Amino acid sequence: MSVKVEIINIGDEIVSGEILNTNGFTLAQSLSSAGYEVIAITTIGDDKSLIKVSLDTALRRADFLIVTGGLGPTIDDRTNEAVADALNLPLIPNPDVLEYMRAYLKEKGLKPEYEKMVLIPKGAEPIGLEFRACGFKLIYENKYLYFLPGVPDQMAKILRHQVMPELSSTFPGVSSKITTTLNAFGLDEVQIASRMRDILRSFPNVKILSLPQFPEIRLLLSSRDSNELDIVKKKIKERLGLYIFGEGDETLPVVVGRLLRLRGLKIATAESITGGLISDLITNVPGSSEYFERGVIAYSNRAKTEILNVPQRAIDEEGAVSEVVARYMAEGIKRIAKTDLGIAVTGYAGPTAGPEARVGTVYIGLSAPQGTKVKMYFFEESRERIKLLTATNALDWIRRYCLDDTFIYSN
Amino acid sequence: MSVKVEIINIGDEIVSGEILNTNGFTLAQSLSSAGYEVIAITTIGDDKSLIKVSLDTALRRADFLIVTGGLGPTIDDRTNEAVADALNLPLIPNPDVLEYMRAYLKEKGLKPEYEKMVLIPKGAEPIGLEFRACGFKLIYENKYLYFLPGVPDQMAKILRHQVMPELSSTFPGVSSKITTTLNAFGLDEVQIASRMRDILRSFPNVKILSLPQFPEIRLLLSSRDSNELDIVKKKIKERLGLYIFGEGDETLPVVVGRLLRLRGLKIATAESITGGLISDLITNVPGSSEYFERGVIAYSNRAKTEILNVPQRAIDEEGAVSEVVARYMAEGIKRIAKTDLGIAVTGYAGPTAGPEARVGTVYIGLSAPQGTKVKMYFFEESRERIKLLTATNALDWIRRYCLDDTFIYSN
């Protein structure tokens, strides 16, 4: 059973881009995951004729409507009048709202100038008074219309405690969608899409969204059939193999932390180009002190030689951004920190570079008991993105090593 | 002269609340501050008939339209077809897009299966190819229609570098609002509002929005009167004093970098709780290698004693999270890096803490030629927010020291 809903968010401050429309997002999220089909989210200013048109359009295609904003006491707030106009209903003072408003104004020591808020369309029922808001709902031509305040906190409370429970008794046949997320790194959207194409074709009832979150990609799978969802998930995991690093909310640093703990390995970092980003990501994970021993940001050449014992000669002959320096850094940090693993990165994030390599050149080194692996990358991106790509690849190296320590011998 | 625009954002992932519609916000903000009147922001799924209806409605009331999303290579992406349908234009392959796509697919080693992206409505002109995106624009019944990709980064770049300049030559009569931004740290929204109240009352034509970007607050001032704007800006800067750290796009690390360079000072970092976040922020700034010498992430106690020469006794007696250890760390990193300044942080970000201090306890230390200052903070926030608050305060210490080196003696 498909029940359709439209969301209308009213407010000059939203269309003018002064504030982000979080109400639309909260509503879309809550309604969609409860199984309702959100057709459209329309954002308009406090303009009577636009409100009228939007209501008309929405009423034609949705089973129920949720409208936020424009219910306040100021002259900008025109939702009540627009609704009365659009639905051809008179505005009448509501005794419950009146009682609430009188108490409220008295409490605040304000003059009774907010009378306009007590006028709601005939047949409407006030909602949200217990959350200090003057919303209302009404049934019009068998459609359910909810008018909620624009203040996000109030809106969210009324939605959760009043509207959602009411909807589920009004539309008892609606079943929530089941969703699951796979997190990928190392392939781009197009590469992922081309590898999944036949799976998608065979299971048309499972919907897959790919959401890029640079440099990672989240694959959001949803279906009403949990069996099919499981099959598709399994197939995609097989197909994408090690490119899938986690599920759900799992971030790459969380996965890396779990694997290091599982394997009983400790790590230390020697960063140049990333300037501390790798260790920052690692230490965002609660409990990381169990496997992260220390980090060194050897930004200057002097730091590379003094702390990590990179030979000055190697820097002079090959340059700070070179395979040999990355190797010395990885082996150096492993040795001085007495950890199982040492990960190192050196490169040029721009805007300037040294004579030995161009901006975007990066070397990653991983030193492990089995040996040291070093590889060159070239990233054609902005400074911050080069840093993030480098750090993410370094974390991915650690993950892949933990899963299979022959990684150290791979290309 | 009022020029009206409608924004249509297309994407199943937006109506279903899976991702926040940041494109709508970016567009509303840019267009509105450039002086265009944003009538509506409509968000719909990848549904041909809804796209058609929304285009029809928008074309009736706006002078130009900006549509995002649904241009990709997957079968979900239906914008091109829907546009062709709605405007009754045939889809024809565009030679420029074809050439771009062939090069792209070759580079990625993919089969030529994305031909659909090269089909754009007859008369349309491709845009965004230089940003690796296949958007297009067309003029229909004297209305300007821009179709941009849904990926926020690409969308924002094309908007800024191509669409906005074109619009300003298409609609030369539109006068933009003049806006300016002041960036504050160290006061909360309510504190800032109460300090600015009388200024706001005296200048009703200047609008001020405070946009919290944890842990900083951006104050967005706008007016059509540049004189008034300048006066208000000056008054707010006077009133908030050192709490304003920068203007416009200036981030705190950029300001810190500028001041360190101006004063000819070099710095090194010794981080525990922040795990590299301070140095990561510092090194996000191009040219930071001129003033950032090195960083140490002394996460373990062994790292604190071995690299920074914090006496083991100090850790045993006072705990790793203590004033004395923060002092040793700041002085240690300054000494070993031979820099002018050493900044150090130690604390507990949670979920666990040691016996000497609760989660949220942080010590910041700054060692300078004049001496060493250490201060305790307590942040009641999540792990990542505690890290960010600590790092931001540390950067703010460096800024305040550079502006006035008696900061080292202040409380």
Contacts between the chains, C-beta under 8 A, distances in Angstrom:
chain1	res1	chain2	res2	distance
A	14	B	28	7.4
A	14	B	41	7.5
A	15	B	28	5.9
A	15	B	32	7.5
A	15	B	38	4.5
A	15	B	39	7.2
A	15	B	40	6.8
A	15	B	41	6.2
A	16	B	28	6.4
A	16	B	29	8.0
A	16	B	32	4.3
A	16	B	38	6.3
A	17	B	25	6.0
A	17	B	26	7.7
A	17	B	27	7.4
A	17	B	28	3.2
A	17	B	29	3.1
A	17	B	30	7.3
A	17	B	31	7.4
A	17	B	32	4.8
A	17	B	33	7.2
A	17	B	38	7.1
A	18	B	29	7.7
A	18	B	32	7.8
A	18	B	209	5.4
A	18	B	220	7.9
A	19	B	209	7.8
A	20	B	20	7.6
A	20	B	22	7.8
A	20	B	25	4.9
A	21	B	21	7.1
A	21	B	24	6.9
A	21	B	25	7.0
A	21	B	41	7.5
A	22	B	20	7.8
A	24	B	21	6.9
A	24	B	43	7.0
A	25	B	17	6.0
A	25	B	20	4.9
A	25	B	21	6.9
A	26	B	17	7.7
A	27	B	17	7.4
A	28	B	14	7.3
A	28	B	15	5.9
A	28	B	16	6.4
A	28	B	17	3.3
A	29	B	16	7.9
A	29	B	17	3.0
A	29	B	18	7.7
A	30	B	17	7.2
A	31	B	17	7.4
A	32	B	15	7.4
A	32	B	16	4.2
A	32	B	17	4.8
A	32	B	18	7.7
A	33	B	17	7.1
A	38	B	15	4.5
A	38	B	16	6.2
A	38	B	17	7.1
A	38	B	45	7.8
A	39	B	15	7.1
A	39	B	44	7.0
A	39	B	45	7.4
A	39	B	50	6.7
A	40	B	15	6.8
A	40	B	42	6.2
A	40	B	43	6.4
A	40	B	44	4.8
A	40	B	50	6.6
A	40	B	54	7.5
A	41	B	14	7.5
A	41	B	15	6.2
A	41	B	21	7.5
A	41	B	42	7.5
A	41	B	43	4.0
A	41	B	44	7.9
A	42	B	40	6.2
A	42	B	41	7.5
A	42	B	42	5.2
A	42	B	43	7.5
A	43	B	24	7.0
A	43	B	40	6.4
A	43	B	41	4.0
A	43	B	42	7.5
A	43	B	43	7.7
A	44	B	39	7.1
A	44	B	40	4.8
A	44	B	41	7.9
A	45	B	38	7.8
A	45	B	39	7.4
A	50	B	39	6.8
A	50	B	40	6.6
A	53	B	57	7.6
A	54	B	40	7.6
A	57	B	53	7.6
A	57	B	57	7.1
A	188	B	108	7.4
A	189	B	72	7.7
A	190	B	73	6.2
A	190	B	108	6.5
A	190	B	110	6.4
A	190	B	114	7.2
A	191	B	108	6.7
A	191	B	110	7.2
A	193	B	73	6.7
A	193	B	74	5.6
A	194	B	110	6.0
A	194	B	111	7.4
A	194	B	113	6.9
A	207	B	12	7.6
A	209	B	12	6.7
A	209	B	13	4.9
A	209	B	18	6.3
A	211	B	13	6.3
A	211	B	18	7.0
A	211	B	19	6.0
A	212	B	151	6.4
A	214	B	153	7.4
A	220	B	13	7.3
A	220	B	18	5.8
A	269	B	276	7.8
A	269	B	297	7.4
A	271	B	276	7.4
A	274	B	280	7.3
A	274	B	283	7.8
A	275	B	276	7.7
A	275	B	279	5.1
A	275	B	280	5.2
A	275	B	282	6.8
A	275	B	283	2.8
A	275	B	284	7.4
A	275	B	288	7.5
A	275	B	292	7.6
A	275	B	295	7.5
A	276	B	269	7.8
A	276	B	271	7.4
A	276	B	275	7.7
A	276	B	276	2.9
A	276	B	277	6.7
A	276	B	278	7.1
A	276	B	279	3.6
A	276	B	280	4.1
A	276	B	283	6.9
A	276	B	295	5.7
A	276	B	297	6.8
A	277	B	276	6.7
A	277	B	280	4.5
A	278	B	276	7.1
A	279	B	275	5.1
A	279	B	276	3.6
A	279	B	297	4.8
A	279	B	299	7.7
A	280	B	274	7.3
A	280	B	275	5.2
A	280	B	276	4.1
A	280	B	277	4.5
A	280	B	280	4.9
A	280	B	387	7.7
A	282	B	275	6.8
A	283	B	274	7.8
A	283	B	275	2.8
A	283	B	276	6.9
A	283	B	297	7.7
A	283	B	299	6.8
A	283	B	387	7.6
A	284	B	275	7.4
A	284	B	383	7.1
A	284	B	384	5.7
A	284	B	387	7.2
A	286	B	350	6.9
A	286	B	351	5.1
A	286	B	383	5.9
A	287	B	351	7.7
A	287	B	352	7.8
A	288	B	275	7.5
A	288	B	299	7.8
A	289	B	299	5.8
A	289	B	300	7.2
A	292	B	275	7.6
A	292	B	299	5.4
A	293	B	299	6.4
A	293	B	300	5.0
A	293	B	302	7.4
A	293	B	303	6.5
A	294	B	296	7.3
A	294	B	297	5.8
A	294	B	298	6.0
A	294	B	299	5.5
A	294	B	300	5.9
A	294	B	302	7.7
A	294	B	303	3.5
A	294	B	307	7.1
A	295	B	275	7.5
A	295	B	276	5.7
A	295	B	295	7.9
A	295	B	296	7.4
A	295	B	297	3.5
A	295	B	299	7.1
A	296	B	294	7.3
A	296	B	295	7.4
A	296	B	296	5.9
A	296	B	297	7.3
A	296	B	307	7.6
A	297	B	269	7.4
A	297	B	276	6.8
A	297	B	279	4.8
A	297	B	283	7.7
A	297	B	294	5.8
A	297	B	295	3.5
A	297	B	296	7.3
A	297	B	297	7.4
A	298	B	294	6.0
A	299	B	279	7.7
A	299	B	283	6.8
A	299	B	288	7.9
A	299	B	289	5.8
A	299	B	292	5.4
A	299	B	293	6.4
A	299	B	294	5.5
A	299	B	295	7.1
A	300	B	289	7.2
A	300	B	293	5.0
A	300	B	294	5.9
A	302	B	293	7.4
A	302	B	294	7.8
A	303	B	293	6.5
A	303	B	294	3.6
A	303	B	337	7.1
A	306	B	336	7.6
A	307	B	294	7.1
A	307	B	296	7.6
A	307	B	307	6.9
A	336	B	306	7.6
A	337	B	303	7.1
A	350	B	286	6.8
A	351	B	286	5.1
A	351	B	287	7.7
A	352	B	287	7.8
A	383	B	284	7.1
A	383	B	286	6.0
A	384	B	284	5.7
A	387	B	280	7.7
A	387	B	283	7.6
A	387	B	284	7.2
